[in-house]
Amino acid sequence: MNKTPQIDEWSGDFGLEYTKRNSFSLKKFDNSYREKYGLTRTELNRRFLDDLNRGIKILEVGSNIGIQLALLQKMGFENLYGIEINKYAVQLSKKFTKDINIIWGSAFDIPFKDGYFDLVFTSGVLIHIHPSDIKIVMEEIYRCSKKYIWGFEYYSEDYTEIEYRGHKNLLWKANFPKLYTEFFKDLKLVKIEFIKYLHDSNIDVMFLLEKNHKVEVAK
Protein backbone atom coordinates (compact mmCIF):
# COMPACT_ATOMS: atom_id res chain seq x y z
CA MET A 1 0.00 0.00 0.00
CA ASN A 2 1.25 3.50 -0.88
CA LYS A 3 2.36 5.49 2.15
CA THR A 4 1.78 9.23 2.04
CA PRO A 5 1.45 11.84 4.82
CA GLN A 6 -2.26 12.03 4.01
CA ILE A 7 -2.75 8.25 4.29
CA ASP A 8 -0.88 8.26 7.60
CA GLU A 9 -3.28 10.87 8.99
CA TRP A 10 -6.52 9.37 7.68
CA SER A 11 -5.65 5.79 8.56
CA GLY A 12 -4.60 6.79 12.10
CA ASP A 13 -6.03 8.78 15.00
CA PHE A 14 -6.90 11.81 12.84
CA GLY A 15 -9.19 9.62 10.71
CA LEU A 16 -10.58 7.93 13.81
CA GLU A 17 -11.59 11.29 15.29
CA TYR A 18 -13.20 12.27 11.98
CA THR A 19 -15.26 9.07 12.06
CA LYS A 20 -16.38 9.70 15.62
CA ARG A 21 -17.44 13.28 14.75
CA ASN A 22 -19.45 12.16 11.74
CA SER A 23 -21.15 9.00 12.99
CA PHE A 24 -24.76 10.05 13.24
CA SER A 25 -28.12 8.92 11.91
CA LEU A 26 -28.96 8.77 8.23
CA LYS A 27 -31.73 11.31 8.66
CA LYS A 28 -29.50 13.76 10.52
CA PHE A 29 -26.77 13.38 7.90
CA ASP A 30 -29.19 13.94 5.02
CA ASN A 31 -30.63 17.03 6.69
CA SER A 32 -27.15 18.44 7.38
CA TYR A 33 -26.94 19.00 3.62
CA ARG A 34 -30.18 20.98 3.73
CA GLU A 35 -28.71 23.21 6.42
CA LYS A 36 -25.56 23.77 4.36
CA TYR A 37 -26.92 23.91 0.79
CA GLY A 38 -30.70 24.22 1.02
CA LEU A 39 -31.36 20.67 -0.22
CA THR A 40 -30.70 17.20 1.12
CA ARG A 41 -28.03 14.82 -0.12
CA THR A 42 -30.79 12.49 -1.30
CA GLU A 43 -32.24 15.27 -3.46
CA LEU A 44 -28.79 15.83 -4.98
CA ASN A 45 -28.34 12.11 -5.58
CA ARG A 46 -31.67 11.91 -7.37
CA ARG A 47 -30.71 14.71 -9.73
CA PHE A 48 -27.75 12.64 -10.94
CA LEU A 49 -28.68 8.98 -10.47
CA ASP A 50 -32.45 8.65 -10.65
CA ASP A 51 -32.39 7.38 -14.25
CA LEU A 52 -29.89 4.59 -13.50
CA ASN A 53 -30.88 0.95 -13.07
CA ARG A 54 -31.05 0.06 -9.38
CA GLY A 55 -29.19 -3.20 -10.02
CA ILE A 56 -25.92 -1.62 -11.17
CA LYS A 57 -22.76 -2.35 -9.21
CA ILE A 58 -21.49 0.74 -7.33
CA LEU A 59 -18.23 1.38 -5.45
CA GLU A 60 -17.54 4.28 -3.11
CA VAL A 61 -13.86 5.10 -2.66
CA GLY A 62 -13.34 6.47 0.85
CA SER A 63 -16.67 5.29 2.22
CA ASN A 64 -15.96 5.81 5.95
CA ILE A 65 -18.83 4.09 7.85
CA GLY A 66 -21.05 3.91 4.77
CA ILE A 67 -23.48 6.79 5.17
CA GLN A 68 -23.41 7.75 1.48
CA LEU A 69 -23.89 4.12 0.47
CA ALA A 70 -26.78 3.74 2.90
CA LEU A 71 -28.50 6.72 1.28
CA LEU A 72 -28.12 5.05 -2.12
CA GLN A 73 -29.51 1.84 -0.65
CA LYS A 74 -32.52 3.78 0.59
CA MET A 75 -33.00 5.01 -3.01
CA GLY A 76 -33.20 1.38 -4.11
CA PHE A 77 -29.67 0.62 -5.28
CA GLU A 78 -28.79 -2.96 -4.39
CA ASN A 79 -25.16 -3.79 -5.26
CA LEU A 80 -23.14 -1.45 -3.07
CA TYR A 81 -19.47 -1.67 -2.12
CA GLY A 82 -17.01 0.60 -0.33
CA ILE A 83 -13.31 0.79 0.43
CA GLU A 84 -12.02 2.77 3.39
CA ILE A 85 -8.48 3.45 4.67
CA ASN A 86 -9.39 3.76 8.36
CA LYS A 87 -9.86 0.37 10.00
CA TYR A 88 -11.99 1.76 12.83
CA ALA A 89 -14.46 3.17 10.28
CA VAL A 90 -14.60 -0.19 8.49
CA GLN A 91 -15.38 -1.95 11.77
CA LEU A 92 -18.07 0.60 12.62
CA SER A 93 -19.62 0.23 9.17
CA LYS A 94 -20.54 -3.38 9.99
CA LYS A 95 -22.91 -2.07 12.67
CA PHE A 96 -24.13 0.95 10.72
CA THR A 97 -24.94 -0.75 7.39
CA LYS A 98 -26.67 -3.93 6.25
CA ASP A 99 -26.00 -5.78 2.97
CA ILE A 100 -23.30 -3.26 1.98
CA ASN A 101 -19.81 -4.65 1.45
CA ILE A 102 -17.24 -2.23 2.93
CA ILE A 103 -13.65 -3.39 3.13
CA TRP A 104 -10.31 -1.93 4.17
CA GLY A 105 -8.42 -0.57 1.19
CA SER A 106 -6.64 2.38 -0.39
CA ALA A 107 -7.61 4.62 -3.28
CA PHE A 108 -4.04 4.19 -4.53
CA ASP A 109 -4.57 0.46 -5.09
CA ILE A 110 -8.27 -0.42 -5.33
CA PRO A 111 -8.60 -4.18 -4.72
CA PHE A 112 -10.96 -4.93 -7.61
CA LYS A 113 -10.38 -5.89 -11.23
CA ASP A 114 -10.68 -3.57 -14.22
CA GLY A 115 -14.22 -2.49 -15.03
CA TYR A 116 -15.70 -4.41 -12.12
CA PHE A 117 -18.18 -1.63 -11.25
CA ASP A 118 -20.74 0.19 -13.34
CA LEU A 119 -20.18 3.34 -11.28
CA VAL A 120 -17.35 4.43 -8.99
CA PHE A 121 -17.68 7.55 -6.85
CA THR A 122 -16.09 9.77 -4.24
CA SER A 123 -17.64 12.26 -1.86
CA GLY A 124 -15.20 14.64 -0.21
CA VAL A 125 -12.23 12.35 -0.82
CA LEU A 126 -10.31 13.77 -3.80
CA ILE A 127 -9.92 16.97 -1.80
CA HIS A 128 -7.70 15.08 0.65
CA ILE A 129 -5.33 13.66 -1.99
CA HIS A 130 -2.11 15.58 -2.53
CA PRO A 131 -2.03 17.23 -5.99
CA SER A 132 1.08 15.23 -6.89
CA ASP A 133 -0.87 12.00 -6.25
CA ILE A 134 -4.25 12.89 -7.71
CA LYS A 135 -3.61 11.28 -11.11
CA ILE A 136 -2.71 7.95 -9.46
CA VAL A 137 -6.03 7.91 -7.56
CA MET A 138 -8.05 9.01 -10.59
CA GLU A 139 -6.39 6.27 -12.67
CA GLU A 140 -7.51 3.67 -10.14
CA ILE A 141 -11.07 5.01 -10.10
CA TYR A 142 -11.11 5.09 -13.90
CA ARG A 143 -9.68 1.56 -14.11
CA CYS A 144 -12.36 0.03 -11.88
CA SER A 145 -15.28 1.75 -13.57
CA LYS A 146 -16.95 0.17 -16.57
CA LYS A 147 -19.12 3.18 -17.34
CA TYR A 148 -19.64 6.00 -14.84
CA ILE A 149 -17.54 8.13 -12.49
CA TRP A 150 -19.50 10.28 -10.05
CA GLY A 151 -18.16 12.83 -7.60
CA PHE A 152 -19.02 15.50 -5.06
CA GLU A 153 -16.04 17.64 -4.03
CA TYR A 154 -14.98 21.15 -3.03
CA TYR A 155 -14.58 23.32 -6.11
CA SER A 156 -12.01 25.84 -7.28
CA GLU A 157 -10.93 26.53 -10.84
CA ASP A 158 -7.30 26.28 -9.73
CA TYR A 159 -5.69 23.99 -7.17
CA THR A 160 -5.93 25.77 -3.81
CA GLU A 161 -4.71 24.47 -0.48
CA ILE A 162 -6.96 25.06 2.55
CA GLU A 163 -6.01 24.66 6.19
CA TYR A 164 -8.08 21.84 7.68
CA ARG A 165 -8.73 21.84 11.44
CA GLY A 166 -5.40 23.51 12.07
CA HIS A 167 -3.53 21.12 9.75
CA LYS A 168 -1.76 21.89 6.49
CA ASN A 169 -1.13 19.47 3.62
CA LEU A 170 -4.51 17.75 4.10
CA LEU A 171 -7.08 19.62 1.99
CA TRP A 172 -7.22 21.11 -1.52
CA LYS A 173 -9.97 22.55 -3.70
CA ALA A 174 -9.76 22.03 -7.46
CA ASN A 175 -11.69 21.53 -10.67
CA PHE A 176 -11.81 17.75 -10.35
CA PRO A 177 -14.17 17.01 -13.27
CA LYS A 178 -11.86 18.96 -15.56
CA LEU A 179 -8.86 16.98 -14.31
CA TYR A 180 -10.64 13.72 -15.08
CA THR A 181 -11.39 14.75 -18.66
CA GLU A 182 -7.83 16.00 -19.17
CA PHE A 183 -6.35 12.72 -17.93
CA PHE A 184 -8.79 10.41 -19.77
CA LYS A 185 -9.84 11.54 -23.24
CA ASP A 186 -12.74 9.08 -23.53
CA LEU A 187 -14.46 10.51 -20.44
CA LYS A 188 -17.29 12.88 -21.20
CA LEU A 189 -19.18 15.09 -18.78
CA VAL A 190 -22.80 13.95 -18.63
CA LYS A 191 -23.99 16.32 -15.90
CA ILE A 192 -22.46 18.94 -13.62
CA GLU A 193 -23.93 21.16 -10.94
CA PHE A 194 -22.25 23.81 -8.81
CA ILE A 195 -23.71 23.81 -5.32
CA LYS A 196 -23.44 27.08 -3.41
CA TYR A 197 -23.31 27.23 0.36
CA LEU A 198 -26.14 29.10 2.07
CA HIS A 199 -24.02 30.91 4.63
CA ASP A 200 -20.70 31.67 2.91
CA SER A 201 -19.16 32.01 -0.55
CA ASN A 202 -17.85 28.44 -0.90
CA ILE A 203 -18.94 26.26 -3.81
CA ASP A 204 -18.97 22.48 -4.19
CA VAL A 205 -19.36 20.56 -7.43
CA MET A 206 -21.27 17.39 -8.23
CA PHE A 207 -20.48 15.76 -11.55
CA LEU A 208 -21.20 12.60 -13.54
CA LEU A 209 -18.76 11.37 -16.18
CA GLU A 210 -19.28 8.57 -18.68
CA LYS A 211 -16.69 6.39 -20.41
CA ASN A 212 -16.83 6.20 -24.21
CA HIS A 213 -19.84 8.49 -24.23
CA LYS A 214 -21.53 8.45 -27.62
CA VAL A 215 -23.47 11.48 -28.78
CA GLU A 216 -26.44 10.86 -31.05
CA VAL A 217 -26.14 12.85 -34.27
CA ALA A 218 -29.41 13.97 -35.84
CA LYS A 219 -29.79 12.96 -39.47
Secondary structure as GFF3:
##gff-version 3
##sequence-region A 1 219
A	DSSP	alpha_helix	5	11	.	.	.	ID=ss1
A	DSSP	alpha_helix	13	21	.	.	.	ID=ss2
A	DSSP	alpha_helix	26	37	.	.	.	ID=ss3
A	DSSP	alpha_helix	41	49	.	.	.	ID=ss4
A	DSSP	beta_strand	57	61	.	.	.	ID=ss5
A	DSSP	alpha_helix	67	74	.	.	.	ID=ss6
A	DSSP	beta_strand	79	84	.	.	.	ID=ss7
A	DSSP	alpha_helix	87	96	.	.	.	ID=ss8
A	DSSP	beta_strand	101	104	.	.	.	ID=ss9
A	DSSP	beta_strand	117	123	.	.	.	ID=ss10
A	DSSP	three_ten_helix	126	128	.	.	.	ID=ss11
A	DSSP	alpha_helix	134	144	.	.	.	ID=ss12
A	DSSP	beta_strand	145	154	.	.	.	ID=ss13
A	DSSP	beta_strand	160	161	.	.	.	ID=ss14
A	DSSP	beta_strand	172	173	.	.	.	ID=ss15
A	DSSP	alpha_helix	176	183	.	.	.	ID=ss16
A	DSSP	beta_strand	187	196	.	.	.	ID=ss17
A	DSSP	beta_strand	203	211	.	.	.	ID=ss18
###
